[in-house]
Amino acid sequence: MKLFRSDLEKHISNQLFEISADSLNLDDIQVAGDTLSCTLSSEYAPNGYRVHGLLSVIFIEKCDRCLAKIEEKHESSINIILTDNDELLDNKNIDVIHFSNSEEFIDLSPIIHDLILLEEPLKRLCNESCRGLCPNCGNDLNESQCSCAPKGEDSRWGQLKELK
C-alpha cells in the first residue's frame, strides 16, 4: 500500500484504503473477501509526518478443537512517524521510518504485513465451551454425543495418584 507525499501534505483524515491480501504475501493466513481495510490520517510532526489509524481484518480460520470454520474480526492501531532525521532513526524505535524529502511515496505494506501477523491468534476457538471431536470416532461433540465407550484410566499415572 503506497501512501503518497501529496496525501500526507493534504493531511488526510480517516481516509479508507482497501488492501488486497494477495499483495501482502500472508502465506497460510486467509482473509475474508481477500481484502482488508485500513483507515488512516496524517498530520505534520516535528521533522516529518505522523500517520495513524486503524487496520481491520477478518480472519477465516478453523477451530482448533472441532475444526469448524470461523470468522474473527481483529483490529490493530497504526501509529508511525515518517522522517528524514537520522537522530530519530535507530533499531530500537520501530515506529519511526525513514522518509526522505526526495521520496514521492512510502510503501506501508511491510508494516501492515507485520501487524496482521501479530494479530493472528495462537489459539482459535469457535467458542470457549467447544467440546471438540471425539478422539475415537471423530464425531463433533458440540452437535451430538457419540456412542464410544470412555477409555479406561491410563495405568501409567497410577503411582502418581497414590502420592495424594
Secondary structure, 3 states (H helix, E strand, C coil): CEEEHHHHHCCCCCEEEEEEHHHHCCCCCEEHHHEEEEEEEEEEECCEEEEEEEEEEEEEEECCCCCCEEEEEEEEEEEEEEECCCCCCCCCCCCEEECCCCCCEEECHHHHHHHHHHHCCCCCCCCCCCCCECCCCCCECCCCCCCCCCCCCCHHHHHHHCCC
